[in-house]
């Protein structure tokens, strides 16, 4: 386990292709990208309409193998992606990439940049065509390079489905300084978004939560569940009916500059309830 009590899956994020990633997380019913898809699509539509930007640039923070971009770009589902990689058999990495590139791309009205600490995952997402640009960086501990800053200055929207809490306000503030992008982050309930909201607030951002909770995955073991329940207790978060039932859950927070997060949250809250966990 890592310092938060969660089982570590480091090996599946650093493999040369995503087969281990999908086979491992399928067993845990990992579903947060599917839960997030409708919200990110609505966020992109809202930005496009308000900013009058035809092709917005979206930064996926902690993108791994480009899952969120693949879901949007190929208009697919997590279940289909699980099947897609489970059926890859003995294909070589190059053959798998070629097969990925033949997936129907229907969402090319967005430019995706992936940011991750795993170079192999980024390399694969880029080669498969899920993302258009890659940033391999540790913004928790280092400022972006000039080249990375140039890419960050083009970002309109920042999304994430689980890395906030492991990355902190240090990373989010470094990103926000470049172009004041809109942000939407799914954050496990054991983590507080408060420090991020405070850090972004110093850059004139407003933050608010979206209604409801969103399932992430099953616990990998009884030990993991016990540790997470302890962490939630320390944080004063009631797990009854949620984590106590055997799954991790997240909340969605939106941060937007110039005091306009409330309107964005209202637009996301209007989505049908079936899109929530």
Secondary structure as the mmCIF struct_conf table of DSSP 4:
data_model
#
loop_
_struct_conf.conf_type_id
_struct_conf.id
_struct_conf.beg_label_comp_id
_struct_conf.beg_label_asym_id
_struct_conf.beg_label_seq_id
_struct_conf.end_label_comp_id
_struct_conf.end_label_asym_id
_struct_conf.end_label_seq_id
TURN_TY1_P TURN_TY1_P1 UNK A 3 UNK A 4
BEND BEND1 UNK A 5 UNK A 5
HELX_LH_PP_P HELX_LH_PP_P1 UNK A 6 UNK A 8
HELX_RH_AL_P HELX_RH_AL_P1 UNK A 10 UNK A 13
BEND BEND2 UNK A 14 UNK A 17
TURN_TY1_P TURN_TY1_P2 UNK A 18 UNK A 18
HELX_RH_AL_P HELX_RH_AL_P2 UNK A 19 UNK A 27
TURN_TY1_P TURN_TY1_P3 UNK A 28 UNK A 29
HELX_RH_AL_P HELX_RH_AL_P3 UNK A 32 UNK A 51
TURN_TY1_P TURN_TY1_P4 UNK A 52 UNK A 52
BEND BEND3 UNK A 54 UNK A 55
STRN STRN1 UNK A 56 UNK A 61
TURN_TY1_P TURN_TY1_P5 UNK A 62 UNK A 62
TURN_TY1_P TURN_TY1_P6 UNK A 64 UNK A 66
HELX_RH_AL_P HELX_RH_AL_P4 UNK A 67 UNK A 73
TURN_TY1_P TURN_TY1_P7 UNK A 74 UNK A 75
HELX_RH_AL_P HELX_RH_AL_P5 UNK A 78 UNK A 86
TURN_TY1_P TURN_TY1_P8 UNK A 87 UNK A 90
HELX_RH_AL_P HELX_RH_AL_P6 UNK A 93 UNK A 101
TURN_TY1_P TURN_TY1_P9 UNK A 102 UNK A 102
BEND BEND4 UNK A 103 UNK A 103
TURN_TY1_P TURN_TY1_P10 UNK A 108 UNK A 109
STRN STRN2 UNK A 110 UNK A 116
BEND BEND5 UNK A 117 UNK A 117
HELX_RH_AL_P HELX_RH_AL_P7 UNK A 119 UNK A 127
TURN_TY1_P TURN_TY1_P11 UNK A 128 UNK A 129
BEND BEND6 UNK A 130 UNK A 130
BEND BEND7 UNK A 132 UNK A 132
STRN STRN3 UNK A 133 UNK A 136
TURN_TY1_P TURN_TY1_P12 UNK A 139 UNK A 141
BEND BEND8 UNK A 142 UNK A 142
HELX_LH_PP_P HELX_LH_PP_P2 UNK A 143 UNK A 145
HELX_RH_AL_P HELX_RH_AL_P8 UNK A 146 UNK A 152
TURN_TY1_P TURN_TY1_P13 UNK A 153 UNK A 154
BEND BEND9 UNK A 156 UNK A 156
STRN STRN4 UNK A 157 UNK A 160
BEND BEND10 UNK A 161 UNK A 162
STRN STRN5 UNK A 164 UNK A 164
TURN_TY1_P TURN_TY1_P14 UNK A 165 UNK A 166
STRN STRN6 UNK A 167 UNK A 167
HELX_RH_AL_P HELX_RH_AL_P9 UNK A 169 UNK A 179
STRN STRN7 UNK A 182 UNK A 188
TURN_TY1_P TURN_TY1_P15 UNK A 189 UNK A 190
BEND BEND11 UNK A 191 UNK A 191
BEND BEND12 UNK A 193 UNK A 193
HELX_RH_AL_P HELX_RH_AL_P10 UNK A 194 UNK A 201
TURN_TY1_P TURN_TY1_P16 UNK A 202 UNK A 204
STRN STRN8 UNK A 205 UNK A 209
HELX_LH_PP_P HELX_LH_PP_P3 UNK A 210 UNK A 210
BEND BEND13 UNK A 211 UNK A 212
STRN STRN9 UNK A 214 UNK A 218
BEND BEND14 UNK A 220 UNK A 221
HELX_RH_AL_P HELX_RH_AL_P11 UNK A 222 UNK A 235
TURN_TY1_P TURN_TY1_P17 UNK A 236 UNK A 236
TURN_TY1_P TURN_TY1_P18 UNK A 240 UNK A 242
HELX_RH_3T_P HELX_RH_3T_P1 UNK A 243 UNK A 245
TURN_TY1_P TURN_TY1_P19 UNK A 246 UNK A 246
STRN STRN10 UNK A 247 UNK A 257
TURN_TY1_P TURN_TY1_P20 UNK A 258 UNK A 258
BEND BEND15 UNK A 259 UNK A 259
HELX_RH_AL_P HELX_RH_AL_P12 UNK A 261 UNK A 269
TURN_TY1_P TURN_TY1_P21 UNK A 270 UNK A 270
BEND BEND16 UNK A 271 UNK A 271
HELX_RH_3T_P HELX_RH_3T_P2 UNK A 273 UNK A 275
#
